[in-house]
Amino acid sequence: MGDVQFNYFPPQLQKTDQEQSEMSRNLCPHSIDGKSESSILELEAAESLLKEVRGRGLMEHGCPHYRRRCCIRAPCCNEIFGCHHCHNEAKQNNINVDQKLSHDIPRHQVEQVICLLCGTEQEVHQNCINCGVCMGKYFCEVCKLYDDDTSKKQYHCDGCGICRIGGREKFFHCYKCGCCYSILLKDSHPCVEGAMHHDCPICFEFLFESRNDVTVLPCGHTIHQKCLEEMREHYQYSCPLCSKSVCDMSKVWEKFDVEIEATPMPEPYQNRMVQILCNDCGKKSEVKYHVVAQKCPNCKSYNTRQTRG
């Protein structure tokens, strides 16, 4: 906690930012009247001091998740945490916590915050009521979110009900999927109801509130971009949930054709028939068995599974 406190502000600093702007508009910058010039100088000095006070400690405080100049009092357990993620890591995603006491913070119900510069506990505001510091350059009154790192381009999505990052102009909210996607997917993504309201199938982090990049697979299921890249590094090219191919595999299937042509089956197996289910198109077929793979006659995919035979 900082030990510097401001117990008195000139009248100009006690005004809200909106009132400051209105004062600036009401003062004529071209006036040569001595009193008006004096008022302008006084206002400029006050605005300079206000900017200095608001900016104290910028990017110097926070938790592992956010740069901010306040912490929160959780309404559920009345304990103090750096942010809602800090609470959930301590109270929900912790093997040392009794499962009966495990809980998620109702982030929208946070009512009290504590300024990290002067230690004053207060109701949710962007600026500290005691020392005047701005507790978060980005502030969302709905989510009770404070963050000094505005390079994330945070914005509040009414559809999701939470704040997102990346810039509002680059995303759109799909009301059927119930989440935000890149604007590039607006007319091409397959809609799956509640697409992000589940855990990542690889790392099991809840995708809807994840701070890491999420991507949409051709089948409509969602996964962390980093987890998808790790799958590809281990030569895994099918969705962990439905087994459909996650990318265009046509070149790979052509190599399978060549390998099967070069690997004739022993005579006892040459006419053996098996039933298969294609993971890509969902069709069931009866085909000749081959030790390498079975090809779907409908979509020409080798992403199949043997069901009988």
C-alpha positions as CSV (number, residue, x, y, z in Angstrom):
1,M,0.0,0.0,0.0
2,G,1.2,3.5,-0.7
3,D,1.7,5.9,2.2
4,V,0.8,9.1,0.2
5,Q,-2.8,10.4,0.8
6,F,-4.6,13.4,-0.5
7,N,-7.1,14.6,2.0
8,Y,-8.0,17.8,0.2
9,F,-8.5,18.7,-3.4
10,P,-9.1,22.1,-5.0
11,P,-12.7,22.6,-6.1
12,Q,-11.7,21.8,-9.7
13,L,-10.4,18.3,-8.7
14,Q,-13.6,17.5,-6.8
15,K,-15.6,17.6,-10.1
16,T,-16.2,14.6,-12.2
17,D,-14.5,14.3,-15.6
18,Q,-17.8,15.2,-17.3
19,E,-18.1,18.4,-15.3
20,Q,-14.5,19.2,-16.2
21,S,-15.3,18.9,-19.9
22,E,-18.4,21.1,-19.5
23,M,-16.3,23.7,-17.8
24,S,-13.8,23.7,-20.6
25,R,-16.5,24.2,-23.2
26,N,-18.0,27.1,-21.3
27,L,-14.8,29.0,-21.1
28,C,-14.0,31.0,-24.3
29,P,-10.4,30.4,-25.3
30,H,-10.3,33.6,-27.3
31,S,-11.4,35.9,-24.5
32,I,-9.0,38.7,-23.6
33,D,-10.9,39.5,-20.4
34,G,-8.5,39.2,-17.5
35,K,-10.9,37.2,-15.3
36,S,-11.5,34.7,-18.1
37,E,-7.8,34.3,-18.8
38,S,-7.3,33.7,-15.1
39,S,-10.0,31.1,-15.0
40,I,-8.5,29.3,-18.0
41,L,-5.1,29.2,-16.3
42,E,-6.7,28.0,-13.1
43,L,-8.5,25.3,-15.0
44,E,-5.4,24.2,-16.9
45,A,-3.5,23.9,-13.7
46,A,-6.3,21.9,-12.1
47,E,-6.5,19.6,-15.1
48,S,-2.7,19.1,-15.0
49,L,-2.8,18.2,-11.3
50,L,-5.8,16.0,-11.8
51,K,-4.0,14.1,-14.6
52,E,-1.0,13.7,-12.4
53,V,-3.0,12.4,-9.5
54,R,-5.1,10.0,-11.7
55,G,-1.9,8.6,-13.3
56,R,0.0,7.8,-10.1
57,G,1.1,4.2,-10.0
58,L,0.1,3.4,-13.6
59,M,1.1,-0.2,-14.6
60,E,3.0,-0.5,-11.2
61,H,0.4,-2.5,-9.3
62,G,-1.9,-5.5,-9.8
63,C,-2.1,-9.2,-9.8
64,P,-0.9,-12.0,-12.2
65,H,-4.0,-11.4,-14.3
66,Y,-4.3,-7.6,-14.5
67,R,-2.3,-4.3,-14.1
68,R,-4.6,-2.3,-11.8
69,R,-4.6,-0.1,-8.7
70,C,-7.2,-1.8,-6.6
71,C,-8.3,-5.2,-5.3
72,I,-11.8,-6.5,-4.7
73,R,-13.8,-7.8,-1.7
74,A,-15.6,-10.9,-2.8
75,P,-19.3,-10.7,-2.0
76,C,-19.5,-14.5,-1.6
77,C,-16.9,-15.0,1.1
78,N,-16.1,-11.5,2.2
79,E,-12.4,-12.0,1.5
80,I,-10.0,-9.7,-0.4
81,F,-8.5,-10.8,-3.8
82,G,-6.6,-9.2,-6.6
83,C,-9.3,-9.9,-9.1
84,H,-12.1,-12.4,-9.8
85,H,-9.6,-14.8,-11.4
86,C,-7.5,-14.7,-8.2
87,H,-10.6,-15.6,-6.3
88,N,-11.5,-18.6,-8.5
89,E,-8.0,-20.0,-8.5
90,A,-8.0,-19.9,-4.7
91,K,-11.6,-21.0,-4.0
92,Q,-12.6,-23.1,-7.0
93,N,-9.6,-24.4,-9.0
94,N,-7.7,-25.5,-5.9
95,I,-7.3,-29.2,-4.8
96,N,-6.6,-28.0,-1.3
97,V,-10.1,-26.5,-0.9
98,D,-12.9,-28.6,0.5
99,Q,-15.3,-29.3,-2.4
100,K,-18.2,-28.3,-0.2
101,L,-16.7,-24.8,0.1
102,S,-15.6,-24.5,-3.5
103,H,-17.3,-21.7,-5.3
104,D,-17.1,-19.2,-8.2
105,I,-17.3,-15.5,-7.5
106,P,-20.4,-13.7,-8.7
107,R,-18.3,-11.0,-10.4
108,H,-21.2,-8.7,-11.2
109,Q,-22.2,-8.5,-7.5
110,V,-18.9,-7.0,-6.3
111,E,-19.7,-3.9,-4.4
112,Q,-16.5,-3.0,-2.6
113,V,-12.9,-2.3,-3.8
114,I,-9.7,-1.3,-2.0
115,C,-7.4,1.3,-3.4
116,L,-3.8,-0.1,-3.6
117,L,-2.2,3.3,-3.2
118,C,-4.0,4.6,-0.1
119,G,-5.8,1.5,1.3
120,T,-9.2,3.0,1.3
121,E,-12.1,0.6,1.0
122,Q,-15.0,2.0,-1.0
123,E,-17.9,1.3,-3.3
124,V,-17.1,0.5,-7.0
125,H,-15.8,3.7,-8.8
126,Q,-13.1,4.2,-11.4
127,N,-11.3,6.8,-9.3
128,C,-10.5,6.5,-5.6
129,I,-12.7,8.7,-3.4
130,N,-9.8,9.4,-1.0
131,C,-6.5,9.8,-3.0
132,G,-8.1,10.5,-6.4
133,V,-6.0,7.9,-8.3
134,C,-7.6,6.2,-11.3
135,M,-7.8,2.6,-10.2
136,G,-8.1,1.2,-13.7
137,K,-7.5,3.0,-17.0
138,Y,-10.1,0.7,-18.5
139,F,-13.1,0.4,-16.2
140,C,-16.4,-1.5,-16.7
141,E,-19.1,-0.7,-14.1
142,V,-21.1,-3.8,-15.2
143,C,-18.3,-6.4,-14.8
144,K,-16.5,-4.5,-12.0
145,L,-13.4,-4.8,-14.1
146,Y,-10.3,-2.6,-13.8
147,D,-7.3,-2.8,-16.0
148,D,-4.5,-0.3,-16.7
149,D,-3.2,-2.2,-19.8
150,T,-5.5,-0.8,-22.5
151,S,-3.3,-2.3,-25.2
152,K,-5.7,-5.3,-24.9
153,K,-8.4,-3.2,-26.4
154,Q,-11.0,-4.3,-23.9
155,Y,-14.7,-3.8,-24.6
156,H,-17.9,-4.9,-22.9
157,C,-20.2,-7.3,-24.9
158,D,-23.8,-7.1,-23.8
159,G,-24.6,-10.4,-25.4
160,C,-21.9,-12.3,-23.5
161,G,-22.5,-10.2,-20.4
162,I,-18.7,-9.8,-19.8
163,C,-15.8,-7.9,-21.1
164,R,-13.8,-9.2,-24.1
165,I,-10.4,-8.2,-25.5
166,G,-9.2,-7.5,-29.0
167,G,-11.2,-4.5,-30.1
168,R,-15.0,-4.3,-30.6
169,E,-14.6,-3.6,-34.3
170,K,-12.8,-7.0,-34.9
171,F,-15.5,-9.2,-33.3
172,F,-19.2,-9.9,-33.5
173,H,-21.6,-11.6,-31.1
174,C,-23.4,-14.7,-32.4
175,Y,-26.6,-15.0,-30.4
176,K,-27.1,-18.7,-31.4
177,C,-23.6,-19.7,-30.3
178,G,-23.8,-17.4,-27.4
179,C,-20.3,-15.9,-27.7
180,C,-18.1,-13.5,-29.7
181,Y,-16.2,-14.6,-32.8
182,S,-13.8,-12.9,-35.1
183,I,-15.6,-10.7,-37.7
184,L,-13.9,-12.9,-40.4
185,L,-16.2,-15.8,-39.3
186,K,-19.4,-13.9,-39.4
187,D,-20.8,-15.5,-42.5
188,S,-18.8,-18.8,-42.5
189,H,-18.8,-20.3,-39.0
190,P,-21.0,-23.3,-38.2
191,C,-23.4,-22.3,-35.4
192,V,-23.4,-24.6,-32.3
193,E,-25.6,-23.5,-29.4
194,G,-23.5,-22.6,-26.4
195,A,-20.3,-23.3,-28.4
196,M,-18.0,-21.8,-25.8
197,H,-20.0,-22.7,-22.7
198,H,-17.8,-25.7,-21.9
199,D,-14.2,-26.6,-21.1
200,C,-11.5,-26.8,-23.7
201,P,-11.3,-30.5,-24.7
202,I,-7.5,-30.4,-24.3
203,C,-6.6,-28.3,-21.2
204,F,-10.1,-28.3,-19.6
205,E,-10.2,-24.5,-19.0
206,F,-13.6,-23.0,-19.2
207,L,-13.6,-21.4,-22.7
208,F,-16.3,-18.7,-22.2
209,E,-14.3,-16.8,-19.6
210,S,-10.8,-17.8,-20.9
211,R,-8.3,-15.0,-21.5
212,N,-6.5,-17.1,-24.2
213,D,-7.3,-17.1,-27.9
214,V,-10.1,-19.5,-28.8
215,T,-10.7,-20.8,-32.4
216,V,-13.7,-22.5,-34.0
217,L,-13.2,-25.9,-35.7
218,P,-15.0,-26.7,-39.0
219,C,-17.4,-28.9,-37.0
220,G,-18.4,-25.9,-34.9
221,H,-16.7,-27.0,-31.7
222,T,-14.3,-24.6,-30.0
223,I,-10.8,-25.0,-28.6
224,H,-7.9,-22.9,-27.5
225,Q,-5.8,-21.9,-30.5
226,K,-2.6,-22.9,-28.6
227,C,-4.1,-26.3,-27.8
228,L,-5.0,-26.9,-31.4
229,E,-1.4,-26.0,-32.4
230,E,-0.1,-28.6,-29.9
231,M,-2.5,-31.2,-31.4
232,R,-1.0,-30.6,-34.8
233,E,2.5,-30.9,-33.4
234,H,1.6,-34.4,-32.2
235,Y,-0.1,-35.2,-35.6
236,Q,-3.6,-35.1,-34.2
237,Y,-6.0,-33.8,-36.9
238,S,-9.4,-34.7,-35.7
239,C,-11.8,-32.9,-33.3
240,P,-11.4,-34.3,-29.7
241,L,-15.2,-34.1,-29.3
242,C,-16.7,-35.5,-32.5
243,S,-13.6,-36.8,-34.4
244,K,-14.2,-34.8,-37.6
245,S,-11.2,-33.5,-39.4
246,V,-10.0,-30.1,-38.2
247,C,-8.5,-29.1,-41.6
248,D,-8.4,-30.0,-45.2
249,M,-6.9,-33.5,-45.3
250,S,-7.3,-34.1,-49.1
251,K,-3.5,-34.2,-49.7
252,V,-3.0,-36.7,-46.9
253,W,-5.8,-38.9,-48.3
254,E,-4.0,-38.9,-51.7
255,K,-0.9,-40.3,-49.9
256,F,-3.0,-43.0,-48.3
257,D,-4.2,-43.9,-51.8
258,V,-0.7,-44.4,-53.0
259,E,0.3,-46.4,-49.9
260,I,-2.7,-48.7,-50.1
261,E,-2.0,-49.3,-53.8
262,A,1.6,-50.2,-53.0
263,T,0.5,-52.5,-50.2
264,P,-1.6,-55.4,-51.5
265,M,-3.3,-57.5,-48.8
266,P,-2.5,-61.2,-48.5
267,E,-4.9,-63.4,-50.5
268,P,-7.0,-64.6,-47.5
269,Y,-7.9,-60.9,-46.8
270,Q,-8.3,-59.6,-50.3
271,N,-12.1,-60.0,-50.4
272,R,-12.8,-59.4,-46.7
273,M,-15.6,-56.9,-46.3
274,V,-16.1,-54.6,-43.2
275,Q,-18.6,-52.0,-42.2
276,I,-17.3,-48.5,-41.5
277,L,-18.6,-45.2,-40.2
278,C,-17.1,-42.0,-41.6
279,N,-16.2,-39.4,-39.0
280,D,-16.3,-36.6,-41.6
281,C,-19.6,-37.2,-43.4
282,G,-21.3,-39.5,-41.0
283,K,-22.2,-42.1,-43.6
284,K,-22.1,-45.9,-43.0
285,S,-20.6,-48.1,-45.7
286,E,-19.4,-51.6,-46.5
287,V,-15.9,-51.6,-48.0
288,K,-12.9,-53.9,-48.5
289,Y,-10.7,-54.3,-45.5
290,H,-7.2,-52.9,-45.6
291,V,-4.6,-52.9,-42.9
292,V,-3.6,-49.2,-43.6
293,A,-7.1,-47.6,-43.5
294,Q,-10.6,-47.8,-44.9
295,K,-11.8,-45.2,-47.4
296,C,-15.3,-43.7,-47.2
297,P,-16.9,-44.1,-50.7
298,N,-19.1,-41.1,-50.1
299,C,-16.6,-38.3,-49.2
300,K,-13.3,-40.1,-50.0
301,S,-12.1,-39.5,-46.5
302,Y,-9.9,-42.0,-44.6
303,N,-11.1,-40.6,-41.3
304,T,-13.2,-43.7,-40.6
305,R,-13.8,-46.3,-38.0
306,Q,-14.6,-49.9,-38.4
307,T,-17.9,-50.8,-36.8
308,R,-18.3,-54.5,-37.8
309,G,-16.4,-57.2,-39.7
